[in-house]
Amino acid sequence: MSLSRQPAVDSTTAPLWSALAFFFVMASYYIIRPVRDQLIGALGSASLPLIYGVVFLVMLLLTPVFGVLVARFQRRHLLGWSYSFFILCLLAFVPAFLAQQQIGARSLGLVFYVWASVFNLFVVSLFWSFMADIFDSGQARRVFSLIALGGMAGAVFGPLVTKLLVQLIGVAPLLLVSALALGIALALLLRLSARHDQLPGDPGNVAIGGSLWAGIKELWSRPFLRYMALLMLFGDGIGTLAYAMVADYAKAHFSDAVARTAFYNDLDLATNLLGAVMQLTLTRWLLIRRGAGWGLVVPTVVNTVLLAGVAWMGGGSLTLFGAVVPMLSVMLVVTRGFAYGMTKPAVDALYTRVPRETRYKGKNFVETAVWRFGDVLVTSAVSGLRTLGWGIGGLALLGTGVAAMATVVAHRAGWSSDLAPEDSARRDGRDAPPA
């Protein structure tokens, strides 16, 4: 086994270009997210378990396709063809939206919702796989929170663009704006890849190889990946429980659509602000000084405390900065803020310490197919518990138990035996102990 250190990227410009690229990736998605959501209104929430099931099946079908691309093609070709495919799809949907009356909102809504869900998961997962491929472990702990901040800015910018343009140009042309943003992101990523390909010892111009089913196989053979899959399911469960409880609160306390929209807008704004502050302060300090493992553990401990508080207080309120705030709102904002502002950068930093095949194939499978399987599982379970008469206290108590189990799994994941040491992670594809 080679003991050479992995090539280091430019620690000044590469993080800036990466953050800018992620800004455009997230802006591209958030420009079309309202388009997706307004179409889903034609289907109704009762159709969500079916839609999640379809998305999960599509993810399973795409897993071997993505495995073939990763195994056979160089990094820049993988990026170029994958992102170009989604750009072409955006362009292809333009005439479909112009002919929505003939196609029908229900049919178009189902197809576009499934496609948009696949689009979001694949482009984001591939972006972070690429980041884990060009930054070493030490660099990742310093810069990943800042790169994630660029994506959060894009998530705020995208809806603002949609709000500004939808009245001027209509819905269908928004897809062209989204395609333009994704094209800019692709150009930036290809530039980063080309610069990194020139570094001595970089394997980016060599295909990863391996089996097209490696992403699925590694889920059973590599402990770290198993822990990541479990954390994904636990996190999905906590997020869905929180969303369901807040939805019930909004239905009970806000009688009109304007008030509900303002309520959810405030939640999103507070979540994004919390995530941004954490990425600039606590997350970066924690990852640098204590290691990425603690970036997994801390959010699960916070979730446990919050859900226990909701189980005790029920639908009560707190007084924060002189304002009365529902406990459920605090729970949703904090759990989401920690997920975006701490958990995600920590997870992606840990992927720098596994082989390249795991970074692309295994990571992609966990963050696409496993995530959508969790959606199907959790939404069905919550619907069943509601049918049995479970209220806020019971759901929160269940969530407390899930969060406590997530804490144990997070600790094992952050210090998994198959992770390479932080001071010796390399890019040569052999940078982690065998599973």
C-alpha positions as CSV (number, residue, x, y, z in Angstrom):
1,M,0.0,0.0,0.0
2,S,1.3,3.4,-1.0
3,L,2.1,5.7,1.9
4,S,2.2,8.9,-0.2
5,R,0.1,11.8,1.0
6,Q,-2.8,12.9,-1.2
7,P,-2.3,16.0,-3.3
8,A,-3.4,19.2,-1.7
9,V,-5.7,21.6,-3.5
10,D,-5.3,25.3,-3.4
11,S,-6.5,26.2,0.1
12,T,-7.4,29.8,-0.9
13,T,-9.2,29.7,-4.2
14,A,-10.6,26.1,-4.3
15,P,-13.0,26.6,-1.4
16,L,-14.3,29.8,-2.8
17,W,-14.9,28.3,-6.2
18,S,-16.5,25.3,-4.5
19,A,-18.8,27.5,-2.4
20,L,-19.8,29.4,-5.5
21,A,-20.5,26.2,-7.4
22,F,-22.7,24.9,-4.6
23,F,-24.5,28.3,-4.5
24,F,-25.6,27.7,-8.1
25,V,-26.4,24.0,-7.6
26,M,-28.8,24.9,-4.7
27,A,-30.2,28.0,-6.5
28,S,-31.0,25.8,-9.5
29,Y,-33.0,23.4,-7.4
30,Y,-34.8,26.0,-5.2
31,I,-35.9,27.9,-8.4
32,I,-37.9,24.9,-9.4
33,R,-39.0,23.7,-6.0
34,P,-42.0,26.0,-5.8
35,V,-42.9,24.8,-9.3
36,R,-42.9,21.3,-8.0
37,D,-44.8,22.1,-4.9
38,Q,-47.6,23.9,-6.6
39,L,-48.1,20.9,-8.9
40,I,-48.3,18.5,-6.0
41,G,-51.3,20.5,-4.8
42,A,-53.2,18.8,-7.7
43,L,-52.4,15.4,-6.2
44,G,-53.0,16.0,-2.5
45,S,-51.0,14.9,0.6
46,A,-52.7,11.5,0.6
47,S,-50.7,10.6,-2.5
48,L,-47.3,11.3,-0.9
49,P,-46.6,7.7,0.2
50,L,-47.3,6.5,-3.4
51,I,-45.1,9.3,-4.8
52,Y,-42.3,8.5,-2.3
53,G,-42.6,4.8,-3.3
54,V,-42.2,5.7,-7.0
55,V,-39.1,7.9,-6.2
56,F,-37.6,5.0,-4.2
57,L,-38.1,2.6,-7.1
58,V,-36.5,5.1,-9.6
59,M,-33.6,5.5,-7.2
60,L,-33.0,1.7,-7.1
61,L,-33.2,1.5,-10.9
62,L,-30.7,4.4,-11.3
63,T,-28.2,2.9,-8.8
64,P,-26.6,0.4,-11.3
65,V,-26.6,3.1,-14.0
66,F,-24.7,5.5,-11.8
67,G,-22.4,2.6,-10.8
68,V,-21.5,2.0,-14.5
69,L,-20.7,5.7,-15.0
70,V,-18.5,5.9,-11.9
71,A,-16.7,2.6,-12.8
72,R,-15.9,3.5,-16.4
73,F,-15.5,7.2,-16.7
74,Q,-13.1,9.8,-15.4
75,R,-14.2,12.3,-12.8
76,R,-14.7,15.3,-15.2
77,H,-16.7,13.1,-17.6
78,L,-18.9,11.8,-14.7
79,L,-19.6,15.4,-13.6
80,G,-20.1,16.7,-17.1
81,W,-22.5,14.0,-18.3
82,S,-24.5,13.7,-15.1
83,Y,-25.1,17.4,-14.8
84,S,-25.7,17.8,-18.5
85,F,-28.4,15.1,-18.4
86,F,-30.3,17.1,-15.8
87,I,-29.9,20.3,-17.7
88,L,-31.3,18.7,-20.8
89,C,-34.2,17.3,-18.8
90,L,-35.0,20.9,-17.5
91,L,-35.1,22.1,-21.1
92,A,-37.3,19.2,-22.1
93,F,-39.8,20.0,-19.4
94,V,-40.3,23.6,-20.8
95,P,-42.7,22.5,-23.7
96,A,-44.4,20.1,-21.2
97,F,-45.3,23.0,-18.9
98,L,-46.5,25.1,-21.9
99,A,-48.8,22.2,-22.8
100,Q,-49.9,21.6,-19.2
101,Q,-53.6,22.1,-20.1
102,Q,-53.4,19.2,-22.6
103,I,-51.2,16.9,-20.4
104,G,-53.1,17.6,-17.2
105,A,-51.7,19.0,-13.9
106,R,-52.0,15.6,-12.2
107,S,-49.9,13.6,-14.7
108,L,-47.4,16.4,-15.1
109,G,-47.2,16.9,-11.3
110,L,-46.4,13.3,-10.6
111,V,-43.7,13.0,-13.3
112,F,-42.1,16.4,-12.4
113,Y,-42.2,15.7,-8.6
114,V,-40.4,12.3,-9.1
115,W,-37.9,13.8,-11.5
116,A,-37.2,16.9,-9.2
117,S,-36.7,14.6,-6.2
118,V,-34.2,12.5,-8.2
119,F,-32.5,15.7,-9.5
120,N,-32.1,17.2,-6.1
121,L,-30.6,14.1,-4.5
122,F,-28.2,13.2,-7.3
123,V,-26.8,16.6,-8.0
124,V,-26.2,17.4,-4.4
125,S,-24.8,13.9,-3.6
126,L,-22.5,14.0,-6.6
127,F,-21.3,17.5,-5.7
128,W,-20.2,16.4,-2.2
129,S,-18.6,13.2,-3.5
130,F,-16.5,15.4,-5.7
131,M,-15.7,17.7,-2.7
132,A,-14.6,14.6,-0.7
133,D,-12.4,13.7,-3.7
134,I,-10.4,16.9,-4.0
135,F,-10.1,18.0,-0.4
136,D,-8.2,15.9,2.2
137,S,-9.6,15.3,5.7
138,G,-7.9,18.3,7.4
139,Q,-9.0,20.7,4.6
140,A,-12.6,19.3,4.8
141,R,-12.9,20.0,8.5
142,R,-11.8,23.6,7.8
143,V,-13.7,24.5,4.7
144,F,-16.8,22.2,4.3
145,S,-18.9,24.3,6.6
146,L,-18.1,27.4,4.5
147,I,-18.9,25.5,1.3
148,A,-22.2,24.4,2.8
149,L,-22.8,28.1,3.6
150,G,-22.6,28.9,-0.1
151,G,-25.3,26.3,-0.8
152,M,-27.5,27.8,1.9
153,A,-27.1,31.2,0.3
154,G,-28.3,29.6,-3.0
155,A,-31.2,28.0,-1.2
156,V,-32.3,31.5,-0.1
157,F,-31.5,33.1,-3.5
158,G,-33.4,30.6,-5.6
159,P,-36.9,31.3,-4.1
160,L,-36.2,35.1,-4.3
161,V,-35.5,34.7,-8.1
162,T,-38.7,32.6,-8.5
163,K,-40.8,35.2,-6.6
164,L,-39.4,38.0,-8.7
165,L,-39.6,36.3,-12.1
166,V,-42.7,34.1,-12.0
167,Q,-45.0,37.2,-12.4
168,L,-42.9,38.5,-15.3
169,I,-42.1,35.4,-17.4
170,G,-44.4,32.7,-16.1
171,V,-43.7,29.2,-14.8
172,A,-42.2,27.4,-17.9
173,P,-39.3,29.9,-18.5
174,L,-38.2,29.4,-14.8
175,L,-36.9,26.0,-15.9
176,L,-34.6,27.8,-18.3
177,V,-33.3,30.0,-15.5
178,S,-32.8,26.8,-13.4
179,A,-30.9,25.2,-16.3
180,L,-28.7,28.3,-16.6
181,A,-27.8,28.2,-12.9
182,L,-27.0,24.5,-13.1
183,G,-24.9,25.1,-16.2
184,I,-22.8,27.7,-14.3
185,A,-22.3,25.3,-11.5
186,L,-21.1,22.6,-13.9
187,A,-18.6,25.0,-15.5
188,L,-17.2,25.9,-12.1
189,L,-16.9,22.2,-11.1
190,L,-15.2,21.3,-14.4
191,R,-12.7,24.1,-13.8
192,L,-12.0,22.8,-10.3
193,S,-11.6,19.2,-11.6
194,A,-9.3,20.3,-14.4
195,R,-7.0,22.2,-12.0
196,H,-7.0,19.3,-9.5
197,D,-6.2,16.8,-12.3
198,Q,-2.9,18.6,-12.9
199,L,-1.7,17.9,-9.3
200,P,0.9,15.1,-9.0
201,G,-0.7,11.9,-7.8
202,D,-4.3,12.9,-8.3
203,P,-6.4,9.9,-9.6
204,G,-9.2,12.1,-11.0
205,N,-8.2,11.4,-14.6
206,V,-8.5,7.6,-13.9
207,A,-11.8,5.8,-13.8
208,I,-12.6,4.3,-10.4
209,G,-13.6,0.9,-11.8
210,G,-15.2,-1.8,-9.6
211,S,-18.6,-3.3,-9.7
212,L,-21.7,-1.3,-10.8
213,W,-23.4,-2.8,-7.7
214,A,-20.6,-1.7,-5.3
215,G,-22.8,1.0,-3.7
216,I,-25.3,-1.6,-2.5
217,K,-22.7,-4.3,-1.6
218,E,-20.7,-1.8,0.5
219,L,-23.8,-1.1,2.6
220,W,-23.4,-4.6,4.0
221,S,-19.6,-4.9,4.0
222,R,-18.4,-1.5,5.3
223,P,-19.4,-0.6,8.9
224,F,-19.1,3.1,8.3
225,L,-21.6,3.0,5.4
226,R,-24.1,0.9,7.5
227,Y,-23.9,3.6,10.2
228,M,-24.5,6.3,7.6
229,A,-27.6,4.4,6.3
230,L,-29.0,4.1,9.9
231,L,-28.3,7.8,10.6
232,M,-30.1,8.6,7.4
233,L,-33.2,6.6,8.4
234,F,-33.2,8.0,12.0
235,G,-32.8,11.5,10.7
236,D,-35.6,11.0,8.2
237,G,-37.8,9.7,11.0
238,I,-37.1,12.7,13.3
239,G,-37.6,15.2,10.4
240,T,-40.9,13.6,9.3
241,L,-42.2,13.5,12.9
242,A,-41.3,17.1,13.4
243,Y,-42.9,18.1,10.1
244,A,-46.1,16.2,10.9
245,M,-46.5,17.7,14.3
246,V,-45.9,21.3,13.0
247,A,-48.4,20.6,10.2
248,D,-51.1,19.7,12.7
249,Y,-50.3,22.8,14.8
250,A,-50.5,25.0,11.7
251,K,-53.9,23.5,10.7
252,A,-55.3,24.1,14.2
253,H,-54.0,27.6,14.7
254,F,-54.1,29.3,11.3
255,S,-57.4,29.5,9.4
256,D,-56.3,30.9,6.1
257,A,-53.6,30.1,3.5
258,V,-51.9,33.5,3.8
259,A,-51.3,33.0,7.6
260,R,-50.0,29.5,7.1
261,T,-47.7,30.6,4.3
262,A,-46.3,33.4,6.5
263,F,-45.8,30.9,9.3
264,Y,-43.9,28.4,7.2
265,N,-41.9,31.2,5.6
266,D,-40.8,32.4,9.0
267,L,-39.8,28.8,9.9
268,D,-37.6,28.5,6.7
269,L,-36.0,31.9,7.4
270,A,-35.2,31.0,11.0
271,T,-33.8,27.6,9.9
272,N,-31.6,29.1,7.2
273,L,-30.3,31.8,9.6
274,L,-29.5,29.3,12.3
275,G,-27.8,27.0,9.8
276,A,-25.7,29.9,8.4
277,V,-24.6,31.1,11.9
278,M,-23.7,27.6,12.9
279,Q,-21.6,27.0,9.7
280,L,-19.7,30.3,10.4
281,T,-19.1,29.6,14.1
282,L,-19.7,26.4,16.1
283,T,-19.5,23.9,13.3
284,R,-16.2,25.1,11.9
285,W,-14.7,25.2,15.4
286,L,-16.0,21.8,16.3
287,L,-14.8,20.1,13.1
288,I,-11.3,21.6,13.3
289,R,-10.7,21.3,17.1
290,R,-12.7,18.1,17.9
291,G,-13.1,16.2,14.7
292,A,-16.0,15.5,12.3
293,G,-17.3,12.7,14.6
294,W,-18.5,15.2,17.1
295,G,-20.4,17.0,14.3
296,L,-22.6,13.9,14.1
297,V,-23.0,13.4,17.8
298,V,-23.9,16.9,19.0
299,P,-27.0,17.3,16.7
300,T,-28.4,13.9,17.9
301,V,-28.0,14.9,21.5
302,V,-29.8,18.2,20.8
303,N,-32.6,16.4,19.0
304,T,-33.0,14.1,22.0
305,V,-33.3,17.0,24.4
306,L,-35.7,18.9,22.2
307,L,-38.0,16.0,21.5
308,A,-38.1,15.1,25.2
309,G,-39.1,18.7,25.9
310,V,-41.9,18.4,23.4
311,A,-43.1,15.1,24.9
312,W,-43.2,16.8,28.3
313,M,-44.7,20.2,27.2
314,G,-46.9,19.0,24.4
315,G,-48.0,21.9,22.2
316,G,-46.9,24.5,24.7
317,S,-45.1,27.8,24.0
318,L,-41.8,29.4,25.1
319,T,-40.9,33.1,25.5
320,L,-37.9,33.9,23.4
321,F,-36.5,37.5,23.1
322,G,-39.9,38.8,24.4
323,A,-41.9,36.8,21.9
324,V,-44.1,33.8,22.5
325,V,-43.0,31.0,20.3
326,P,-44.6,27.5,19.9
327,M,-42.3,24.7,21.3
328,L,-43.0,22.8,18.1
329,S,-41.7,25.6,16.0
330,V,-38.5,25.7,18.1
331,M,-38.1,22.0,17.7
332,L,-38.5,22.1,13.9
333,V,-36.1,25.1,13.4
334,V,-33.4,23.7,15.7
335,T,-33.5,20.1,14.3
336,R,-33.4,21.4,10.7
337,G,-30.8,24.0,11.5
338,F,-28.4,21.5,13.1
339,A,-29.0,19.0,10.2
340,Y,-28.1,21.6,7.6
341,G,-25.6,23.6,9.6
342,M,-23.6,20.8,11.4
343,T,-24.6,17.2,10.5
344,K,-24.2,17.6,6.7
345,P,-20.7,19.2,6.7
346,A,-19.5,16.6,9.3
347,V,-20.9,13.7,7.2
348,D,-19.2,14.9,4.0
349,A,-15.9,15.5,5.9
350,L,-15.9,11.9,7.1
351,Y,-16.3,10.7,3.5
352,T,-12.8,12.0,2.8
353,R,-11.5,9.1,4.8
354,V,-13.0,6.3,2.8
355,P,-11.9,4.9,-0.7
356,R,-13.0,6.7,-3.8
357,E,-15.4,4.0,-4.8
358,T,-17.2,4.4,-1.5
359,R,-17.2,8.2,-1.9
360,Y,-19.1,8.0,-5.1
361,K,-21.1,4.7,-5.2
362,G,-21.7,4.0,-1.6
363,K,-22.4,7.6,-0.6
364,N,-24.7,8.1,-3.6
365,F,-26.8,5.0,-2.7
366,V,-27.2,6.0,0.9
367,E,-28.1,9.6,0.1
368,T,-30.6,8.7,-2.6
369,A,-32.2,5.2,-2.4
370,V,-31.8,4.8,1.4
371,W,-33.2,8.3,2.0
372,R,-36.2,7.7,-0.2
373,F,-36.8,4.3,1.4
374,G,-36.9,6.2,4.7
375,D,-39.5,8.5,3.3
376,V,-41.8,5.6,2.4
377,L,-41.2,3.8,5.7
378,V,-41.7,6.9,8.0
379,T,-44.7,8.4,6.2
380,S,-46.5,5.1,6.4
381,A,-45.6,4.6,10.0
382,V,-46.7,8.1,11.0
383,S,-50.0,7.6,9.2
384,G,-50.6,4.3,11.0
385,L,-49.8,5.9,14.4
386,R,-52.2,8.7,13.8
387,T,-54.9,6.2,12.9
388,L,-54.3,4.6,16.3
389,G,-54.8,8.0,17.9
390,W,-51.3,9.0,18.8
391,G,-51.0,12.7,19.6
392,I,-48.1,15.1,20.0
393,G,-46.9,13.6,23.3
394,G,-46.7,10.1,22.0
395,L,-45.1,11.0,18.7
396,A,-42.5,13.2,20.5
397,L,-41.7,10.4,23.0
398,L,-41.2,8.0,20.1
399,G,-38.9,10.6,18.5
400,T,-36.9,10.9,21.7
401,G,-36.2,7.2,21.6
402,V,-35.2,7.4,17.9
403,A,-32.9,10.4,18.6
404,A,-31.3,8.5,21.5
405,M,-30.5,5.5,19.2
406,A,-29.2,8.0,16.6
407,T,-26.7,9.3,19.2
408,V,-25.2,5.8,19.7
409,V,-25.0,5.2,16.0
410,A,-23.5,8.7,15.4
411,H,-20.7,8.0,17.9
412,R,-19.9,4.6,16.2
413,A,-20.0,6.2,12.8
414,G,-17.6,9.1,13.7
415,W,-15.0,6.6,15.1
416,S,-15.7,3.7,12.8
417,S,-12.8,1.2,12.5
418,D,-12.8,1.3,8.7
419,L,-12.2,5.1,8.5
420,A,-8.7,6.1,7.6
421,P,-6.9,8.2,10.3
422,E,-7.4,11.9,9.9
423,D,-3.8,12.7,9.3
424,S,-3.2,10.1,6.6
425,A,-6.3,10.2,4.3
426,R,-5.3,9.9,0.7
427,R,-6.8,10.1,-2.7
428,D,-5.3,7.0,-4.2
429,G,-8.4,4.9,-3.7
430,R,-6.7,2.8,-1.0
431,D,-7.0,5.3,1.8
432,A,-9.1,3.4,4.3
433,P,-8.7,0.1,6.1
434,P,-10.4,-2.8,4.4
435,A,-14.0,-3.4,5.4
